[in-house]
């Protein structure tokens, strides 16, 4: 019952966010700005609702806390409704912005490749990159023994087919 209450609260927050974004998009269209505005929506983390017997975030690097939405909207510049299959990392967003605005010119002060290649059908650069993540024990250093961060920091790499997690304690999960 408590878990369902948490899930319901989370879903209510997402419904509120969805409604607010709907109002933003309507206002942009009403002002004629919808075709001139690049919109990027994402999140810094997901949530665990009992997955791996964990709740919240910041206590592990399991996929439910790493997999976040990344939505790029810019009519006439970015194809609408297309889903990208390869694994990508948020570190590619700044390079993507420069590329979309035509400011890249072979040099970027930001790491990563533009995501634009992933929605361009004629690109040879249309591949994903491993997504690297890490978390320090932080507030969970003295946490419950079931929290992976209780035993030290974690690092992970996610590819299209694999997810490797390594703890400072030496424990490795694939």
C-alpha positions in Angstrom: 0.0 0.0 0.0 2.9 2.4 0.8 4.7 1.5 -2.4 1.5 2.1 -4.4 1.1 5.5 -2.7 4.6 6.5 -3.7 4.0 5.4 -7.3 0.7 7.3 -7.4 2.4 10.4 -6.1 5.1 10.1 -8.7 2.5 9.6 -11.4 0.6 12.7 -10.2 3.8 14.7 -10.5 4.3 13.5 -14.1 0.7 14.3 -14.9 1.1 17.8 -13.6 4.3 18.3 -15.5 2.6 17.0 -18.7 -0.2 19.5 -18.2 2.2 22.4 -17.7 4.2 21.4 -20.7 1.0 21.3 -22.7 0.2 24.9 -21.7 3.8 25.9 -22.6 3.5 24.4 -26.1 0.1 26.0 -26.6 1.4 29.4 -25.6 4.5 29.0 -27.9 2.1 28.1 -30.8 -0.2 31.0 -30.0 2.7 33.5 -30.1 4.1 31.9 -33.3 7.2 30.8 -31.6 6.7 27.0 -31.8 8.7 26.7 -35.0 11.6 28.9 -33.8 12.1 27.2 -30.4 14.3 24.3 -29.7 12.9 22.3 -26.8 14.9 19.7 -25.0 13.2 17.7 -22.1 15.2 15.3 -19.9 15.8 14.4 -16.3 18.8 13.9 -14.1 17.7 10.5 -12.8 15.0 7.9 -12.7 13.4 6.3 -9.6 13.4 2.9 -8.1 10.0 1.7 -6.8 11.0 -1.6 -5.3 13.2 -2.7 -8.1 16.2 -4.5 -6.7 14.5 -4.0 -3.3 15.4 -0.3 -3.5 13.5 3.0 -3.4 14.3 6.5 -4.6 17.6 7.3 -6.3 21.2 8.0 -5.5 21.7 4.6 -3.9 22.5 2.5 -7.0 23.3 2.6 -10.7 20.6 0.1 -11.8 18.9 0.9 -15.1 15.7 2.2 -13.5 17.6 5.2 -12.1 19.8 5.7 -15.2 17.2 5.5 -18.0 15.6 8.9 -18.4 13.6 10.6 -21.1 15.3 12.7 -23.7 12.9 14.5 -26.0 14.2 17.0 -28.6 11.5 19.1 -30.4 12.2 21.6 -33.1 9.7 21.6 -36.0 11.4 21.5 -39.4 14.8 20.8 -37.9 14.2 17.6 -35.9 12.0 14.8 -37.2 8.8 14.5 -35.1 7.8 11.3 -33.4 11.0 9.4 -34.2 12.5 7.1 -31.5 16.2 6.5 -31.5 17.3 2.9 -30.7 21.0 3.2 -29.7 22.0 4.0 -26.2 23.0 7.6 -25.8 24.2 9.8 -22.9 23.1 13.2 -21.9 26.7 14.4 -22.4 25.8 14.6 -26.1 23.2 17.3 -25.6 25.4 20.4 -25.7 27.1 19.2 -28.9 23.7 18.6 -30.3 22.5 22.1 -29.5 25.6 23.6 -31.2 25.1 21.4 -34.2 21.4 22.2 -34.6 22.2 26.0 -34.4 24.9 25.6 -37.0 27.7 26.6 -34.6 29.7 23.4 -34.5 32.0 23.8 -37.6 34.2 20.9 -36.7 35.0 22.2 -33.2 33.1 22.1 -30.0 34.1 23.1 -26.5 31.8 20.3 -25.3 32.5 16.6 -25.3 30.5 14.1 -27.2 29.0 13.9 -30.7 25.8 15.5 -31.8 22.7 13.3 -31.6 21.5 14.8 -34.9 23.4 12.0 -36.7 21.0 9.5 -35.2 18.0 10.9 -36.9 19.8 11.5 -40.2 19.2 8.5 -42.5 22.4 9.2 -44.6 24.8 9.5 -41.8 27.8 7.2 -41.2 28.0 8.5 -37.6 24.6 7.0 -36.6 25.7 5.0 -33.6 25.2 5.2 -29.9 27.9 5.6 -27.3 28.4 3.8 -24.1 26.7 5.7 -21.3 29.0 6.2 -18.3 27.6 6.9 -14.8 29.0 7.1 -11.3 27.6 7.7 -7.9 29.4 8.3 -4.6 28.0 6.9 -1.3 27.0 10.5 -0.3 24.0 10.4 2.1 23.8 6.6 1.8 27.3 5.9 3.2 25.8 4.7 6.4 22.6 3.5 4.7 20.9 0.1 4.9 23.2 -2.8 4.0 21.0 -3.5 0.9 21.9 -0.2 -0.7 24.8 -0.8 -3.1 26.4 2.6 -2.2 26.7 1.6 1.4 29.8 -0.4 0.3 31.4 2.5 -1.6 31.0 4.4 -4.8 29.7 2.8 -8.0 30.6 3.2 -11.7 28.7 1.8 -14.6 28.7 1.6 -18.4 25.6 0.9 -20.4 25.7 -0.1 -24.1 22.9 -1.2 -26.4 23.3 -4.8 -25.1 25.1 -4.7 -21.8 25.1 -3.0 -18.4 28.2 -3.3 -16.2 28.3 -2.0 -12.6 31.5 -2.0 -10.6 31.6 -1.1 -6.9 34.6 0.3 -5.0 34.3 -2.8 -2.9 35.2 -4.9 -6.0 31.8 -6.3 -6.6 30.9 -6.4 -10.3 27.5 -7.0 -11.9 26.9 -7.6 -15.5 
